[in-house]
Amino acid sequence: MKRIDRYIAATVIKATLMTLLVLTLLTFVLTLVDEIEDLGKGDYGTLDAMIVAACSVPRFLYEAFPVSALIGALLGIGGMASAGELIAMRAAGMTSGQIVAAVLKGGLLLLVLVVLVGDGIGPVLEQYGNQYRLEKQKKQITFSSRNGFWAKDGNTMINIRRVTPAGELRDVSIYRFDAERRLEALIKAGSGEYRDERWVLEGVRQTFVEEDRLRVEQRESLAWSSVVDPSVLSIAFIEPIMLPAWRLWEQIQSLKSREQNALRYEVTFWSKIAVPLTTLAMLILAMPMVMGSGRNTSAGQRVLWGAMLGTLLYLFSRGFSFLVLALNLPPVLVVVFPLAVILLLFLWMRRHAA
């Protein structure tokens, strides 16, 4: 039975990898088409657009992996059913539960790989892609670190510790240097916002470095002209979807400790948690679709129905996430909803097949 288990798992893995390859190429092409619209902005060329498009692929594949797993299982197990191999396995004493377990083993191996790439490397790549696009289009040196967002504006270095979703700055530090790279002045501000094509800083403390002393000035507000515009600062605010699950959890705890609304981050966190659970549920759902279709159903028909069903479940799941945000529902429902729908479909198919 172990040899049969390995055969089933390998069949599912090969079919799922083939599905992922097709989705990768499709996602890359569609993303590249969007990026081509920005060609010619600054130094942004075709190769740059391809790099940025490639950086966004891992995250999408992670989100769409449950659908890929369903199609892969239908291709693999459906092909075995059409060839009569499943009947032979059942005749040899293999139960439906053992076949499902073998399918899940193959799915779990791929799931570990997809989680590592999609939720480990994917967010980092996408952040790099956004920063790369911005630097090429705006011709500015920018980067993000644990100490916030940094940008270079001539002889000035700017550090912004935090940017709110509304585009407001928090904890701003501006370091101005002379031609010999010596510090001339340090400006610190508690907050800032963009008004009339310039920044207005609030709660300002200016420290000027003179030959024999430091001169400090306090101001309630200060108009600050800079080439760093709101579009450049878009990289400073990292969208929740571009954070790995562990960073999302840290951000949720941080926001709650400051008594701020963390619902958007919670919904994204539970959406990421839902991916592996939904993947396993999709693999189980594939079994009654294969077993109940009979040998007369072609592999193409199985894949078509599976792709349609998987896509609908994916869209319903994403739509429900927005509903949770709009109605302020418990974020954990983002996990419960797709699993409940898949369970109902599974029970209906089992009853229909019987």
N, C-alpha and C positions, 0 to 999 in steps of 0.2 A: 504493500500500500504506500510505503514511503516513496517508491519510485514513481507511482502514479501521482502522488501529491506533488512531487517536483515537476512532473510533466504538465499538470494542470496549472501550477503556479507560473512556470516558464511560459506557457501559452498565453496566459493573461498578461504577463509582463511585456511580452513581445508586442501583443496587440495594443496595449495601452501606450507603450513607447511610440509606436507608429502613429497613434492618434495624437499624442503630445507633439510629435514632430510636425504633423500637418497644422495643428493649432499654433505652434511656434512660428511657422512660416507665414500663416495667415495674419497673426497678430503683428508680426514685424512689418509686413507689407502695409497693413491698415494704419499702423502708427507712423510709418515712414511717409505715407501720403499726407497725413496731418502736418508732419514736420516740414515737408517740402514747401508748404505755404510760407514759411518763414525764411526761405533761402534768400540770400542777398542782404539780410539785415546784419550790418557789421561785417565780420569775417565768417559768418555762418554759411558753410557750403554743404555740398551733397554728402561728403564723407562724415561731416559733423552730424548731419541729420540721421545718418545710418547708425552712428554711435549712440545718439540719444534714444533712437527707436529700440535699439538692442537692449539698452539699460532698463527699459520699461517692461520687457517681455516676461522676466521671472515672476514679478508680482501677479500679472494677469494669469499666468499658468497656474500659480498657486490657488487663486480664486476659482479658476475653471477646472481644477483637477477632479472634483467629484464627477463632473460631466464626462471628462476624459476617461475616468475609471469605469463609468457605466458603459460607454461606447466600447472601450477595450475589452471589458468582460463579455459584452454581447458578441463582439467579433471573435474572441477566443473560444468561449464556451459554446457560442452558436455554431461555429465551424465544427467543433467536436460533435455537437448534437446532429448536425447535418450528415456527418460522416458515420454516424452510428456508434461513435466511441463512448458516449455517455451510457447508451444502452448496454454496451459490453461491460462497462465498469459496474453498472448496477447488477448485471448478471453475475459478475465476479464477487458480489457481496458488498460492494461499496454503497453506503447509504447517502441520501441527499445531504445530510448534515456533514458528512465527511467531504463531499464535493465542495460544499460551501466553505468549509474550513480551509481547504486547499486554495480556493479562490482568494480568501481573505489573507492567507499567508503571502501570496504574490502581491496583493494590493498593499499590504503593510510594508513590504520591502520598498516599493516605489513611493509610498507615502512618506517614509522617513527621508528619502532623498529629496522629495519635493518640498517638504517642510524646511529642510536645511537650506535648500536653494531659494525657495520662494519667500520664506519668512526670516531667513538668516542673511543671505547675500542680497536678495532682491531689494529690500528697502535701502540698503547702502548704495547699490548700483543706481537706483532711481534718484536718490538724492544727488549722487555724483552727476548723473545725466542732466538734471535740472540746473545744477551749478555750471556744468560745462556749456550748456546752451546759453546761459546768461552771460558768461564771460566772453563767449564768441560774439554774441549779438551786441552787447553793451561795451565790449572791450575794456572791462574792468576786472581787477583782481579781487575776488571775494572767496571766503571760505567760512565754514561753520565748525565750531568746536564745542567742548563742554563749557567754555567760557562765553558762549554766545556767538553772534555773527560778526565777522570782520570784513571791512572793505577799505580799499586804498583810493584816496581822492587827491591826486597830486602829491603834495608834501604832508598830507593829513591822513592819519589812520583812525578809523572809526570802529568802535566796539559797541554793539547793542546786545545786551544780555537777553532780552526777550521781546518778541513782537506778538501782539494780540491778533486774533483772527480778523479784527476790524482794521488792522494796519497801524495801530498805535504802538509807539516805542516805549520801552521800559528800561531804566538803568542805562543811560547813554553815556559813553566816554569818548571824547574827541581829543586826539593827540596831534598837535601841530608842531612840525619840525621846520628848521631853517634850511638854507641851501647846503649847510655842512652837516645836516642830519642831527642837529642838536635840538633838544626839546625846547620849544618856545612857550607853549601854553598848553594847559590841560583844562578842558571844559567837561564838567560832569552835570548831567541833568536827570531828574527823576522820571520824566516822561516827555513825549514829543508827538506831534501829529502833523500831517501834510496839509497846508492851507495855501491857496493861491500860488501854486507852483513853487513853494518853499516850505522848509520845515520850521515849525515853531516849537521851541523847547521850553519846558516848564520846570520850575524849581532848579535854577541854574547856579552852579558854583564855578567861577573862572579863576584859575591859578596861572599867573604869568611869571615866567622864569626870567628875572633880570640879572644884571651882572653881579650884584652884591646881596640880592634878597629875592624873596618870593612875594608877589603882590596878589592878594585874594579879593575877588569881588563877588558879591551875591546879587542875583537878579531873579525877579519872579518869572520873567519870560525872556526869550532871546530868539530873534529871527536868524535862521541858519540856512544859507544857500549852499547847495551841494549837488554834485552830479549823481549822488545816490538817491534815486527816485523810488516811489513805491514798487515799481515793477522789479527793481533790483532787490528790494527787501523781501520779495515773495519767497526767496530761498531761505530767509531767516525764520519764517514761520513754516515749520514742517507739518504738512497735512497728516492727520492721524493714520491714514491708510498707508503712509510711507514709513511708519514706525514698526519695528518688530514687536511681537506680543509682550516680551518682557519690558521693553521701554514704554509701551502703552500702559502696562500695569503700574510702573513707577510714576508715570504722568498722572494717572487716575488718583493715586494716593496723594500726590503732591497737590493736585487741584482740590481734593476733598479736605486736606489739612488747612487750606486757605479758604475753605467754605465757598468754593467756586463750582460752577456747573461743569460736571465731567461727563455728561450723558453722551456727547459725541464720541469721546474717547472710549467709553464703556461699550457702546454699540460696535465700534470698530474692533475692540478687543474680543468681544464675544463672537463677532463675525469670523475672526481668525480661528478661534477655538472651534467654531462650527465646521470648518473645512475638513479636518480629519474624521470627525464623527459622521459628517454627511457622506464622505467618501466610502466609509465602511458600510453605511446604510445603502448607498447606491450599488455597491457590489452585491449585497444580499438581494436587492431589488431586481438585479439582472437575472437571478436564477429562475423565478417564476415566469419571466418574460421569455426565457429560453425553453424551459420545461413545458410551458403551456402552449407554445406556438407550434410544436410538432415539427416533423422532418420536412414537411412540404413548404415551410416558410423559408425563404431564401435569406442568406446572410445580409444582403442589401436591405431587405425589408426590416430585419431586426435592427440594423444599425440606424435606419431612417427613423423608426419609431422610438428607438432609444435616444437618438440625438434630439428629436422633437421633445420627448418627455424630459430629458435632462436639461435642455435649454429653458423649457417652461418652469421647471423647478428652480433653476438658477435665477431667472428673472423674478419669479414670485418671492424668492428669498431676499434678493436685493431690494425689491419694492417694499417688502415687509420691514426691512431695516429703516427705510425712510419713514414708514408709518410709525415705527417705534419712536423715532426722533420727533416727528410732528406731534404725536399724542402724548409724549413723555411717558411711555410705557416702560415696564421693567426690561432692561437691556438683555437679560438672560433669555427672553423670548426669541431673540435672534437665533439662538441654538435650538430651542424647543420647537419652534414653528416648522422648519424644514424637516426635522426628524419626525414630527407628528404626521405631516403630510405623506412622507415616504412610508411610514408604518401603515397608514390607512391604505395606500396604494398596494403595498405588499400583501396585506390581508385580503383586499379585494381580488387581486390577481390569483392568490392561492385558492380562494373560494371559487373563482371563475374557472381555474384550471382543473379543480376537482370535479 
